[in-house]
Amino acid sequence: SFKEPLKIEAIAFTPDGKHILGAGADKRIYLWRWVSKEKPALNPLVQSRFAHDTAIGAMALTADGKHLFTASNDRVVKLWSVPG
């Protein structure tokens, strides 16, 4: 079966450089462990969660990397705790 590729609209690296956060059209937030720039398929998905009722168009990570703000296309903003 064909799996549609992720349509990521926003991305952020954690301050320690060990994880990548992404969000987008499928209304979910993703957390990957950062392993390789050259071979992105090696970066394992750590967590994924449904986050909004419409596509997520923007996100911002706090300077300490402990919280994430997400904004969806229906103008809803949410605050999340980032797993440590």
MDAnalysis code that builds the backbone (N, CA, C; Angstrom):
import MDAnalysis as mda
import numpy as np

u = mda.Universe.empty(252, n_residues=84, atom_resindex=np.repeat(np.arange(84), 3), trajectory=True)
u.add_TopologyAttr("name", ["N", "CA", "C"] * 84)
u.add_TopologyAttr("resid", np.arange(1, 85))
u.add_TopologyAttr("resname", ["SER", "PHE", "LYS", "GLU", "PRO", "LEU", "LYS", "ILE", "GLU", "ALA", "ILE", "ALA", "PHE", "THR", "PRO", "ASP", "GLY", "LYS", "HIS", "ILE", "LEU", "GLY", "ALA", "GLY", "ALA", "ASP", "LYS", "ARG", "ILE", "TYR", "LEU", "TRP", "ARG", "TRP", "VAL", "SER", "LYS", "GLU", "LYS", "PRO", "ALA", "LEU", "ASN", "PRO", "LEU", "VAL", "GLN", "SER", "ARG", "PHE", "ALA", "HIS", "ASP", "THR", "ALA", "ILE", "GLY", "ALA", "MET", "ALA", "LEU", "THR", "ALA", "ASP", "GLY", "LYS", "HIS", "LEU", "PHE", "THR", "ALA", "SER", "ASN", "ASP", "ARG", "VAL", "VAL", "LYS", "LEU", "TRP", "SER", "VAL", "PRO", "GLY"])
u.atoms.positions = np.array([
    [0.837, -1.187, 0.000],
    [0.000, 0.000, 0.000],
    [0.882, 1.251, 0.000],
    [0.397, 2.291, -0.641],
    [1.130, 3.543, -0.769],
    [0.908, 4.391, 0.474],
    [1.984, 4.872, 1.047],
    [1.896, 5.752, 2.206],
    [2.248, 7.166, 1.761],
    [1.316, 8.082, 1.975],
    [1.544, 9.471, 1.589],
    [2.650, 10.074, 2.448],
    [3.577, 10.830, 1.846],
    [4.657, 11.440, 2.629],
    [4.116, 12.512, 3.582],
    [4.838, 12.705, 4.672],
    [4.465, 13.752, 5.625],
    [4.608, 15.116, 4.966],
    [3.662, 15.993, 5.244],
    [3.737, 17.370, 4.757],
    [4.022, 18.254, 5.964],
    [5.303, 18.385, 6.273],
    [5.733, 19.149, 7.436],
    [5.786, 20.627, 7.064],
    [5.108, 21.447, 7.853],
    [5.059, 22.898, 7.622],
    [5.998, 23.663, 8.555],
    [6.335, 23.061, 9.689],
    [7.166, 23.743, 10.683],
    [8.123, 22.731, 11.298],
    [9.325, 23.193, 11.608],
    [10.336, 22.313, 12.184],
    [11.184, 23.095, 13.169],
    [11.661, 22.397, 14.200],
    [12.534, 23.030, 15.190],
    [13.485, 21.981, 15.752],
    [14.688, 22.411, 16.060],
    [15.661, 21.551, 16.731],
    [15.659, 21.895, 18.212],
    [15.767, 20.884, 19.070],
    [15.872, 21.153, 20.505],
    [17.210, 21.840, 20.762],
    [17.287, 22.658, 21.813],
    [18.527, 23.391, 22.096],
    [19.759, 22.499, 22.245],
    [19.569, 21.279, 22.719],
    [20.713, 20.368, 22.880],
    [21.118, 19.695, 21.570],
    [20.341, 19.917, 20.489],
    [20.658, 19.359, 19.188],
    [20.408, 17.873, 19.049],
    [19.720, 17.263, 20.012],
    [19.518, 15.819, 19.997],
    [18.190, 15.385, 19.374],
    [17.257, 16.333, 19.195],
    [15.940, 15.981, 18.664],
    [15.449, 17.032, 17.672],
    [14.535, 16.584, 16.800],
    [13.871, 17.458, 15.839],
    [12.371, 17.360, 16.102],
    [11.699, 18.491, 16.123],
    [10.239, 18.533, 16.227],
    [9.686, 18.991, 14.890],
    [8.601, 18.384, 14.463],
    [7.968, 18.769, 13.215],
    [6.456, 18.713, 13.340],
    [5.768, 19.504, 12.546],
    [4.303, 19.526, 12.558],
    [3.823, 20.006, 11.197],
    [2.567, 19.669, 10.869],
    [2.086, 20.110, 9.573],
    [0.673, 19.728, 9.237],
    [0.479, 19.365, 7.974],
    [-0.840, 19.190, 7.385],
    [-1.672, 18.093, 8.032],
    [-1.033, 17.081, 8.595],
    [-1.811, 15.978, 9.168],
    [-2.249, 16.227, 10.614],
    [-2.028, 17.457, 11.116],
    [-2.522, 17.894, 12.435],
    [-1.774, 17.247, 13.598],
    [-0.613, 16.697, 13.336],
    [0.153, 15.989, 14.350],
    [1.477, 16.700, 14.623],
    [2.018, 16.439, 15.828],
    [3.360, 16.870, 16.202],
    [4.229, 15.614, 16.225],
    [5.432, 15.728, 15.663],
    [6.370, 14.609, 15.614],
    [7.647, 14.984, 16.350],
    [8.240, 13.995, 17.004],
    [9.531, 14.162, 17.666],
    [10.456, 13.051, 17.175],
    [11.556, 13.450, 16.519],
    [12.547, 12.495, 16.039],
    [13.839, 12.678, 16.811],
    [14.575, 11.591, 16.996],
    [15.930, 11.683, 17.540],
    [16.855, 12.003, 16.375],
    [17.704, 13.026, 16.525],
    [18.604, 13.472, 15.465],
    [19.838, 12.577, 15.455],
    [20.030, 11.879, 14.333],
    [21.159, 10.962, 14.176],
    [22.028, 11.377, 12.992],
    [21.378, 11.673, 11.849],
    [22.151, 11.916, 10.637],
    [21.509, 12.957, 9.734],
    [22.316, 13.912, 9.294],
    [21.867, 14.881, 8.301],
    [21.910, 14.258, 6.911],
    [22.920, 13.462, 6.633],
    [23.106, 12.864, 5.316],
    [22.097, 11.750, 5.020],
    [21.667, 11.034, 6.056],
    [20.737, 9.917, 5.885],
    [19.531, 10.110, 6.813],
    [18.581, 10.992, 6.444],
    [17.451, 11.300, 7.321],
    [16.626, 10.082, 7.723],
    [16.624, 9.026, 6.920],
    [15.854, 7.818, 7.250],
    [16.370, 7.155, 8.525],
    [17.595, 7.480, 8.930],
    [18.156, 6.916, 10.162],
    [17.638, 7.604, 11.421],
    [17.006, 8.760, 11.270],
    [16.510, 9.510, 12.426],
    [15.202, 8.872, 12.921],
    [15.255, 8.147, 14.049],
    [14.064, 7.411, 14.483],
    [12.979, 8.320, 15.076],
    [11.746, 7.981, 14.757],
    [10.598, 8.673, 15.348],
    [10.477, 8.234, 16.801],
    [10.470, 9.197, 17.710],
    [10.367, 8.914, 19.140],
    [8.918, 8.985, 19.592],
    [8.205, 9.995, 19.095],
    [6.826, 10.198, 19.526],
    [6.055, 10.961, 18.457],
    [4.761, 10.694, 18.386],
    [3.855, 11.390, 17.487],
    [2.523, 11.521, 18.208],
    [1.903, 12.687, 18.069],
    [0.598, 12.839, 18.712],
    [-0.293, 13.786, 17.919],
    [-1.593, 13.457, 17.921],
    [-2.589, 14.336, 17.321],
    [-2.622, 15.614, 18.145],
    [-2.642, 16.784, 17.489],
    [-2.500, 18.032, 18.231],
    [-3.594, 19.064, 17.961],
    [-4.110, 19.153, 16.726],
    [-5.066, 20.203, 16.370],
    [-6.155, 19.643, 15.465],
    [-7.230, 20.420, 15.309],
    [-8.332, 20.025, 14.431],
    [-8.100, 20.414, 12.975],
    [-7.160, 21.316, 12.738],
    [-6.781, 21.694, 11.372],
    [-5.256, 21.645, 11.265],
    [-4.744, 21.815, 10.060],
    [-3.301, 21.732, 9.820],
    [-2.534, 22.702, 10.714],
    [-1.358, 22.267, 11.134],
    [-0.480, 23.104, 11.958],
    [0.427, 23.874, 11.008],
    [0.370, 25.204, 11.103],
    [1.124, 26.045, 10.188],
    [2.374, 26.651, 10.776],
    [2.467, 26.648, 12.118],
    [3.632, 27.261, 12.752],
    [3.846, 26.654, 14.128],
    [5.093, 26.713, 14.562],
    [5.413, 26.296, 15.923],
    [6.674, 27.006, 16.369],
    [6.845, 27.104, 17.686],
    [8.031, 27.739, 18.251],
    [8.392, 27.023, 19.538],
    [9.659, 26.737, 19.678],
    [10.188, 26.074, 20.855],
    [10.738, 27.134, 21.793],
    [10.464, 26.994, 23.088],
    [11.018, 27.949, 24.055],
    [12.531, 27.770, 24.105],
    [13.240, 28.801, 24.557],
    [14.705, 28.794, 24.565],
    [15.275, 27.640, 25.382],
    [14.580, 27.239, 26.442],
    [15.067, 26.128, 27.257],
    [14.683, 24.762, 26.692],
    [13.870, 24.739, 25.622],
    [13.486, 23.499, 24.978],
    [12.462, 22.669, 25.712],
    [11.868, 23.234, 26.762],
    [10.921, 22.466, 27.578],
    [9.470, 22.593, 27.125],
    [9.183, 23.620, 26.332],
    [7.806, 23.844, 25.883],
    [7.763, 24.195, 24.402],
    [6.653, 23.825, 23.784],
    [6.451, 24.060, 22.364],
    [5.095, 24.730, 22.167],
    [5.088, 25.817, 21.412],
    [3.837, 26.451, 21.004],
    [3.527, 25.986, 19.588],
    [2.274, 25.623, 19.331],
    [1.842, 25.291, 17.977],
    [0.653, 26.159, 17.619],
    [0.557, 26.514, 16.346],
    [-0.562, 27.322, 15.850],
    [-1.135, 26.631, 14.624],
    [-2.449, 26.432, 14.648],
    [-3.099, 25.749, 13.529],
    [-3.773, 26.770, 12.614],
    [-4.206, 26.289, 11.456],
    [-4.812, 27.173, 10.462],
    [-6.135, 27.781, 10.912],
    [-6.764, 27.216, 11.949],
    [-8.001, 27.798, 12.471],
    [-7.727, 28.793, 13.602],
    [-6.456, 29.237, 13.702],
    [-6.014, 30.272, 14.647],
    [-6.025, 29.822, 16.115],
    [-5.925, 28.538, 16.351],
    [-5.815, 28.012, 17.714],
    [-4.343, 27.850, 18.033],
    [-3.928, 28.378, 19.199],
    [-2.556, 28.237, 19.671],
    [-2.571, 27.351, 20.903],
    [-1.642, 26.390, 20.952],
    [-1.551, 25.492, 22.105],
    [-0.117, 25.463, 22.614],
    [0.000, 25.169, 23.914],
    [1.284, 25.045, 24.573],
    [1.461, 23.595, 25.004],
    [2.640, 23.009, 24.695],
    [2.921, 21.610, 24.981],
    [4.194, 21.491, 25.810],
    [4.255, 20.486, 26.642],
    [5.504, 20.123, 27.315],
    [6.279, 19.190, 26.398],
    [7.567, 19.427, 26.266],
    [8.409, 18.586, 25.410],
    [9.012, 17.492, 26.288],
    [8.912, 16.230, 25.866],
    [9.505, 15.152, 26.655],
    [10.992, 15.366, 26.845],
    [11.471, 15.104, 28.048],
    [12.882, 15.300, 28.365],
    [13.636, 14.100, 28.098],
])
